[in-house]
């Protein structure tokens, strides 16, 4: 009984076979078939390698939603060098809520030479080149996101001690925590002092001839500090053409959640518009000399997620490539053989054109002569 059940099961499985086997005596090989098979296998190998490269690659997915977090503080990371002595300049933040954040809360004033060393100049040129490429090819931002924490730091290398060069500039670096509302971070003449209606700067004791707001922005970012991320103003250098000159940066900050296979962080992207002008009250150009960064917080939040092709999708695409190429090449090979046989048959028919055969009554017949066994003797 067991053997009978096994035979029935085996016969049932044979009937369900969707891949019937053809005896080798019924299979005919040809040179054209071998050529097409070689082309098919080569194409399959090439597309398989390309598909594997696509499978290994990742891409960034952007999702947008309303930012509901309006109670937390916003961190501003600053590293700016101004071509004036530290005792002549002051930096602070004033937001729309009339809240003043003094630079003493987290910024450091460091006397340094304004001129960069050759190594620092090389890094600055590299940053400026990257910034120009980012403005032309926005897709490079995805590469920067994926390489965060893996690439080298964008900070300037430490300066080599040079006793011959006196510090003629002031490096203002550190971070501040401000409210998540629009505000104005500025660097101008004189130290900031609190005021009932806002704030003021002690600039009366500084002569106008010593004003020089030529500056270099080594780093400016919002939110969590992420090494490897290049921000729009990194590497910017402005040289003032006049003592009384105002530099303005209008910044729109977008909260961003970054999730990659390497990091998960909350940071902020921003776009910037620049403007500079000379302060001349006689010509109608009013204002205060200095560097002003007016920022506004977007109500939208962007979630950037690094995604990868699932393995099952890779297998499906791979099976589609292999099966599609086999089917397509089989159809093309069959169609080519059909066309070749038609042309070859017509060519062979040219050898059997009709001939004239004389008859006993003097007439001729245009039909082909009938070949019999007797005619061969």
LODREN-859295 format. One record per residue (C-alpha): x, y, z. Coordinates in Angstrom, 1 decimal. Example, Ala and Ser with C-alpha at 12.3 -4.5 7.8 and 13.67 -1.06 7.14 Angstrom:
! LODREN-859295
12.3, -4.5, 7.8 $
13.7, -1.1, 7.1 $
END
This chain:
! LODREN-859295
0.0, 0.0, 0.0 $
2.8, 2.4, 0.8 $
4.5, 1.7, -2.5 $
1.2, 2.3, -4.3 $
0.7, 5.6, -2.5 $
4.2, 6.6, -3.4 $
3.6, 5.8, -7.1 $
0.4, 7.8, -7.1 $
2.1, 10.7, -5.5 $
5.0, 10.5, -7.9 $
2.6, 10.4, -10.9 $
0.6, 13.3, -9.5 $
3.8, 15.4, -9.2 $
4.8, 14.4, -12.8 $
1.5, 15.7, -14.0 $
2.0, 19.0, -12.2 $
5.4, 19.4, -13.9 $
5.3, 22.8, -15.6 $
8.7, 22.2, -17.1 $
8.4, 19.2, -19.4 $
11.7, 17.6, -20.4 $
12.4, 17.2, -24.1 $
14.6, 14.2, -25.1 $
18.0, 15.2, -26.4 $
17.4, 13.4, -29.7 $
14.6, 16.0, -30.4 $
16.9, 19.0, -29.7 $
18.6, 20.6, -32.7 $
21.6, 22.9, -32.1 $
22.8, 25.5, -34.6 $
25.6, 28.1, -34.9 $
23.1, 30.9, -34.9 $
21.4, 29.6, -31.7 $
24.8, 29.4, -30.0 $
25.6, 33.0, -31.1 $
22.3, 34.3, -29.7 $
22.8, 32.3, -26.5 $
26.2, 33.9, -26.0 $
24.8, 37.3, -26.6 $
22.0, 36.6, -24.1 $
24.3, 35.3, -21.4 $
26.6, 38.4, -21.8 $
23.7, 40.7, -21.6 $
22.3, 39.0, -18.5 $
25.7, 39.2, -16.8 $
26.1, 42.9, -17.6 $
22.6, 43.8, -16.4 $
23.0, 41.6, -13.3 $
26.1, 43.6, -12.3 $
24.3, 46.9, -13.0 $
21.3, 45.8, -11.0 $
23.5, 44.8, -8.1 $
25.1, 48.2, -8.1 $
21.7, 49.8, -7.9 $
20.8, 47.4, -5.0 $
23.9, 48.6, -3.1 $
23.1, 52.3, -3.6 $
20.8, 54.3, -1.4 $
18.7, 57.4, -1.9 $
17.3, 60.1, 0.3 $
13.5, 60.4, 0.8 $
12.1, 63.8, 1.8 $
8.9, 64.2, 3.8 $
7.3, 67.4, 4.9 $
5.1, 68.2, 7.9 $
4.2, 71.0, 10.2 $
6.7, 71.7, 12.9 $
4.7, 71.6, 16.2 $
7.7, 72.1, 18.5 $
7.7, 75.8, 19.2 $
8.8, 75.8, 22.9 $
12.3, 74.4, 22.6 $
15.4, 76.5, 22.1 $
17.3, 76.9, 18.8 $
21.0, 76.5, 18.9 $
23.1, 78.8, 16.7 $
26.7, 77.6, 16.0 $
29.0, 80.5, 15.1 $
32.6, 80.9, 13.9 $
33.2, 84.3, 12.3 $
36.4, 86.3, 12.1 $
36.1, 90.1, 11.8 $
39.0, 92.3, 10.7 $
38.8, 94.5, 13.9 $
40.2, 94.2, 17.4 $
38.1, 92.4, 19.9 $
37.7, 95.4, 22.2 $
36.0, 97.3, 19.3 $
33.3, 94.8, 18.3 $
30.3, 93.2, 20.0 $
27.9, 90.4, 19.1 $
24.4, 89.6, 20.3 $
21.0, 88.4, 19.3 $
17.7, 90.3, 19.4 $
14.5, 88.4, 18.5 $
10.9, 89.5, 17.7 $
9.9, 88.8, 21.3 $
12.3, 91.6, 22.4 $
14.5, 89.0, 24.0 $
18.2, 89.8, 24.0 $
20.8, 87.1, 24.1 $
24.3, 88.5, 24.8 $
27.4, 87.0, 23.4 $
28.7, 86.4, 26.9 $
26.3, 83.5, 27.2 $
28.3, 81.2, 24.9 $
30.6, 83.1, 22.5 $
34.4, 83.5, 22.8 $
36.3, 86.5, 21.5 $
39.8, 85.4, 20.4 $
42.4, 87.8, 18.9 $
43.8, 86.3, 15.7 $
45.5, 87.4, 12.5 $
43.0, 87.9, 9.7 $
45.3, 86.5, 7.1 $
45.1, 82.7, 6.7 $
48.0, 80.3, 6.6 $
48.6, 78.4, 3.3 $
47.0, 75.3, 4.7 $
43.9, 77.2, 5.8 $
43.6, 79.0, 2.5 $
43.6, 75.6, 0.7 $
40.7, 74.4, 2.8 $
38.8, 77.7, 2.3 $
39.2, 77.3, -1.5 $
37.9, 73.8, -1.3 $
34.8, 74.9, 0.6 $
34.2, 77.7, -1.9 $
34.5, 75.2, -4.7 $
32.0, 72.9, -3.0 $
29.6, 75.7, -2.4 $
29.7, 76.7, -6.1 $
29.0, 73.1, -7.1 $
26.1, 72.8, -4.7 $
24.5, 75.8, -6.2 $
24.6, 74.2, -9.6 $
23.9, 70.6, -8.7 $
21.5, 70.3, -5.8 $
21.6, 66.5, -5.8 $
25.1, 66.7, -4.2 $
23.3, 67.6, -1.0 $
22.2, 63.9, -0.7 $
25.8, 62.8, -0.9 $
26.7, 65.2, 1.9 $
23.9, 63.9, 4.0 $
25.0, 60.3, 3.5 $
28.6, 61.1, 4.3 $
27.9, 62.9, 7.5 $
30.1, 61.8, 10.4 $
32.3, 59.9, 7.8 $
33.9, 62.8, 6.0 $
36.6, 65.0, 7.5 $
35.7, 68.0, 9.6 $
35.0, 71.3, 7.7 $
36.6, 73.4, 10.5 $
39.8, 75.3, 9.6 $
43.0, 73.5, 10.8 $
44.7, 75.2, 13.8 $
47.0, 78.1, 12.9 $
50.7, 77.6, 13.2 $
52.3, 80.1, 15.7 $
53.9, 83.0, 13.9 $
55.4, 85.6, 16.2 $
55.9, 88.1, 13.3 $
52.2, 88.4, 12.6 $
50.3, 90.4, 15.2 $
46.6, 89.7, 15.9 $
44.7, 92.3, 14.0 $
41.3, 90.6, 13.9 $
38.8, 89.0, 16.3 $
37.5, 85.5, 16.0 $
34.0, 85.1, 17.5 $
33.1, 81.5, 17.9 $
30.9, 79.3, 20.1 $
27.1, 78.8, 20.3 $
24.0, 80.6, 21.5 $
20.5, 79.3, 22.4 $
17.7, 81.5, 21.2 $
13.9, 81.3, 21.0 $
12.4, 79.6, 17.9 $
11.1, 82.9, 16.5 $
12.6, 85.3, 13.9 $
15.6, 87.2, 15.2 $
18.7, 89.2, 14.3 $
22.2, 88.1, 15.1 $
24.6, 91.0, 14.5 $
28.2, 92.0, 15.0 $
28.8, 95.8, 15.1 $
31.0, 98.4, 16.8 $
31.0, 98.4, 20.6 $
30.0, 96.1, 23.3 $
26.2, 95.4, 23.7 $
24.5, 96.8, 26.8 $
20.9, 96.1, 27.9 $
18.3, 98.8, 27.3 $
14.7, 99.1, 28.4 $
13.5, 99.5, 24.8 $
15.9, 97.0, 23.3 $
19.6, 97.2, 23.4 $
22.5, 99.5, 22.4 $
26.2, 99.3, 21.6 $
28.9, 101.5, 23.1 $
30.4, 102.8, 19.8 $
31.1, 106.4, 20.7 $
34.7, 105.7, 21.8 $
35.6, 104.0, 18.5 $
36.8, 106.2, 15.7 $
35.3, 105.7, 12.2 $
38.7, 105.2, 10.7 $
39.1, 102.0, 12.6 $
35.9, 100.5, 11.2 $
36.6, 97.5, 9.1 $
33.9, 94.8, 8.8 $
35.8, 92.6, 6.4 $
34.9, 89.2, 7.7 $
35.2, 85.5, 7.0 $
32.5, 83.0, 8.0 $
34.2, 79.7, 8.8 $
31.1, 78.1, 10.1 $
27.4, 79.0, 10.7 $
24.7, 76.5, 11.4 $
21.5, 76.0, 13.3 $
20.6, 73.1, 15.6 $
22.8, 70.1, 16.4 $
26.4, 70.4, 15.2 $
27.1, 67.5, 12.7 $
30.6, 67.1, 11.4 $
30.8, 66.7, 7.7 $
27.7, 68.8, 6.9 $
28.5, 71.8, 4.7 $
26.3, 74.8, 5.3 $
25.6, 77.6, 2.7 $
27.8, 80.2, 4.3 $
30.8, 78.1, 5.2 $
33.9, 79.5, 3.6 $
32.3, 82.9, 2.8 $
34.8, 85.8, 2.8 $
33.8, 89.5, 2.3 $
36.2, 92.4, 2.0 $
34.8, 95.8, 2.9 $
35.4, 98.6, 0.4 $
34.5, 101.4, 2.9 $
34.8, 101.9, 6.6 $
31.0, 102.4, 7.0 $
29.7, 99.3, 5.3 $
26.8, 97.0, 6.2 $
26.7, 93.3, 5.3 $
23.3, 91.7, 5.5 $
22.3, 88.0, 5.3 $
18.6, 87.1, 5.2 $
18.3, 83.5, 6.3 $
15.3, 81.1, 6.2 $
15.8, 78.2, 8.6 $
14.0, 74.9, 8.0 $
14.0, 72.3, 10.9 $
15.3, 69.0, 9.6 $
15.3, 65.5, 11.0 $
18.1, 63.4, 9.4 $
17.9, 59.6, 9.6 $
20.6, 57.7, 7.7 $
22.2, 54.3, 8.3 $
25.1, 56.1, 10.1 $
23.4, 58.8, 12.2 $
20.0, 60.0, 13.5 $
20.0, 63.7, 14.4 $
17.9, 66.8, 14.5 $
19.5, 69.7, 12.6 $
18.4, 72.7, 10.5 $
18.9, 73.5, 6.9 $
18.8, 77.1, 5.7 $
18.9, 79.2, 2.6 $
20.4, 82.7, 2.5 $
20.2, 85.9, 0.5 $
23.1, 88.4, 0.7 $
23.2, 92.1, 0.4 $
25.9, 94.8, 1.2 $
25.9, 98.5, 1.0 $
27.9, 101.6, 2.2 $
26.2, 103.6, 4.9 $
26.0, 107.2, 3.7 $
23.4, 109.3, 5.4 $
23.9, 112.2, 3.1 $
23.1, 110.0, 0.1 $
20.0, 108.5, 1.8 $
21.7, 105.1, 2.7 $
20.9, 104.9, 6.4 $
21.7, 102.2, 8.9 $
24.5, 101.0, 11.1 $
27.8, 99.6, 10.0 $
28.3, 95.9, 10.8 $
27.3, 92.3, 10.0 $
23.6, 91.5, 10.3 $
22.2, 88.0, 10.0 $
18.4, 88.2, 10.1 $
16.9, 84.7, 10.4 $
13.3, 83.4, 10.2 $
12.1, 80.0, 11.2 $
10.0, 78.0, 8.7 $
6.8, 76.4, 10.0 $
7.5, 73.3, 8.0 $
9.7, 70.5, 9.1 $
11.6, 68.2, 6.7 $
12.3, 64.6, 7.5 $
15.2, 63.2, 5.4 $
15.4, 59.4, 5.5 $
18.0, 57.2, 3.7 $
16.3, 54.3, 2.0 $
17.5, 51.1, 0.4 $
16.0, 48.7, -2.1 $
14.5, 45.6, -0.3 $
16.2, 42.3, -1.0 $
12.9, 40.7, -2.3 $
12.6, 43.6, -4.8 $
16.1, 43.0, -6.0 $
15.3, 39.3, -6.6 $
12.1, 40.1, -8.5 $
13.9, 42.6, -10.7 $
16.8, 40.1, -11.2 $
14.3, 37.3, -12.2 $
12.6, 39.8, -14.6 $
15.9, 40.6, -16.3 $
16.9, 36.9, -16.7 $
13.4, 35.7, -17.9 $
12.8, 38.7, -20.1 $
16.1, 38.4, -21.9 $
15.7, 34.7, -22.5 $
12.1, 35.2, -23.8 $
13.1, 38.2, -26.0 $
16.2, 36.6, -27.5 $
14.2, 33.4, -28.2 $
11.5, 35.3, -30.0 $
14.0, 37.3, -32.0 $
16.0, 34.2, -32.9 $
12.8, 32.4, -34.0 $
11.7, 35.4, -36.1 $
15.2, 35.7, -37.6 $
15.2, 32.0, -38.6 $
11.7, 32.3, -40.1 $
12.8, 35.3, -42.3 $
16.0, 33.5, -43.3 $
14.2, 30.4, -44.3 $
11.8, 32.4, -46.5 $
14.6, 34.2, -48.2 $
16.6, 30.9, -48.6 $
13.6, 29.0, -50.0 $
13.0, 31.7, -52.6 $
16.7, 31.6, -53.5 $
16.5, 27.8, -54.0 $
13.4, 28.1, -56.2 $
15.5, 30.1, -58.7 $
17.4, 26.9, -59.6 $
14.2, 25.1, -60.6 $
12.8, 27.5, -63.2 $
10.5, 26.0, -65.8 $
12.2, 24.5, -69.0 $
10.8, 23.8, -72.5 $
10.3, 20.0, -73.3 $
9.7, 19.1, -77.0 $
6.7, 16.9, -77.7 $
6.2, 14.3, -80.6 $
3.6, 16.5, -82.3 $
6.0, 19.4, -82.6 $
4.7, 21.4, -79.6 $
6.6, 22.3, -76.5 $
5.7, 21.8, -72.9 $
6.7, 24.4, -70.2 $
6.1, 22.0, -67.3 $
9.0, 20.5, -65.4 $
9.8, 16.9, -66.7 $
8.7, 14.1, -64.4 $
11.6, 12.2, -63.1 $
10.9, 8.4, -62.9 $
12.9, 5.4, -62.1 $
13.0, 4.4, -65.8 $
14.5, 7.7, -66.8 $
17.5, 7.0, -64.7 $
18.5, 4.0, -66.8 $
END
